[in-house]
Amino acid sequence: CSRDEDGSGDLSLLELRHLVEDLGLQPKNDEQREIFARVLEDADRDGDKSLHFNQFVTFLNKYFKETYHQAFAAFDSDGSGTLNVSELATMVYTFGYQPPKDSMQRIVAEFDKDGSGDIDEDEFQKIMAMLRGEHLQNWQERAGFSDEDVARFKGEFEAVDVDGSGCIS
């Protein structure tokens, strides 16, 4: 189903917001809405008020990273710049991921490069990418998304690119 509600062949900001909602990525609070607006403006590098598919993927990647950054700061209750296994598990579950509790220790061991037993923000970003189904070796190639994510995003993008130009606005 097309998200191009007015049939113009372009996406207005409202239509783009509907697409993002359809993908389950809608901002849930004022801070996330501010992140959404800022990241959207950043993604439209040429300022033409339209997003080509690659710009759309860049937007989604930056939006995830900024949202995870905001959440990391909120869950780092002691201001240490790290999360312990319990804080990490709570945060991961908050984002809707539900790995078995016993796997959290394994995840920490795999991603805790400094061996501290805690997870810093960079390590957390990588964990969240992995939990999104991303293979870390393809991080740059796929902007942090799995092949399945890219295929799903491309299908959603093509549904709103009614003129087939490869561009939505």
N, C-alpha and C positions, 0 to 999 in steps of 0.2 A: 504494500500500500504506500502510496506517495505521501511524503510529508510536505510537499509543495501545495499548500492549502489554497492559494489563489491562482494556481496554474501558470504562474509567470515564468517558470523554468529556473528561477532563482529561489534561494531561501532567505527570507527576512530573518532578523535576529530572533523573532518569535518562533518561526519555523525551525530554525537551528536549535533553539531551546527545546522544542517538542521532540526533535530527533534525539537530542541528548537524554531527554526524559525516557524516550522509548528504549534507549540503550541502558537505562537504569543508572545514569550518571548525574542526575539532577542535583544541583547544590541544595543542601539541607538547612543551611543557616546563613546569616549575613556574611560571615567570613568566607564561606565557600562561594557565595554569590559574587563577592569582590574578587576572589581568585578567578572565578569563571570569566568575569568581564575583562580582567587584566590579561589573562592567558589568551583569551580570544583576540584581543587587540594585538598582542605579541605575534600570534600565529598568522595574522593577516599582514605579512611583512611588506607587501607592495601597496597596502592601504586602499585596495580597490573594493573593500567591503564584501569580498567574496573569498571563499576558501576552495582551493584546488584540493584534490584528495590527499596529497602529501602534507599540505598545510593542516588539513583536518586531523590526520594522524598525529602530527606534531602538536596540535592543540590538545588532543586527548592525552598524549604522553605527558606534556607539561602540566595538565590539569591533575592527573594522577600524582605526579611528583609533588606538586604544591599542596594538594590535599593531604598526602602522607606526611609532608613536612609539618603542616599545621597540627595534625593528630599526634605526631611524635612529640612535639613540644608540649602538648596538653597532657600526654601520658607520662612524660618525664617529670614526675611530681617533685622529685628532689633536686631537679636542675643539674644533674650530673652529666647530662649529654649522652646517657645510655639508658637502656631498658633491661631489667632483669627478665628471666624466663617467665615469671608470673605476669609482669606488666606486658610483655610481648604477647603472651597468650591472650590476655584480656583484649588488647588492641586488635590483634588478628581476628578474634571472634567478633569484635565491634564492626569490622569491615565485611562480615558475612562469611569469612573463611572458617572452616571448622576442621582443621587437621586434628587427628587424635592427640589427646593431651601428652601421651608419652612420646610423640614425634617432635614436640617442641624442643626437647633436649637435643635431639638429633639435628634439627634445623639450626639451633644455636651453634652446635659444634661445627656444622658445615660452613656457616657464614661468619662465625666469630674469628676473623683473621688474626686479631692480636692476642687471642687466647685468654681474654679477661673473664669470660663467662657471661659477659653482658653484651648487648648489641648497641652499636652506635647508629647514627642516622643513616650513614651510607650503607651499612650492613642491612639495616631495616629496609631501605629502598630495594635492595637486591632480593631480600626475602619476599617482599610484596610482589615483585616482578615474577619470581618463581611461583608464588601462589596463584598468580594470574595465569599460570600455565606456560610461562616463558622459559625457554632454554637460554641460560645466561650467555652461552657462546654466540647467540644470535641477537644480543641486546642492541647493538648499533644498527644492524641490518633491519630490524623490525621495530625500531624505536621503543623497545621495551614490551612489545606485545607478541603473543604467540601467533603462529600461522592461523589458528582457528579464530583468534580475535581479529586479525587483519581481514580474513575472509568475511567475517560477520560485519565489520565496520564498512568494508568495501560494498557489500550487498546493501546495507542501509544507505550508504552514500549514493550508490547508483540509483536507488529508488527515488531519491530526491533530485537527481541530475536528469530531469526529464528531457532536456534538449541534447543530452549525450556529449556535452562540451567538456566534461571532466572538471567542471567548476560549479560551485554553488555559492550563492551570496545571500 
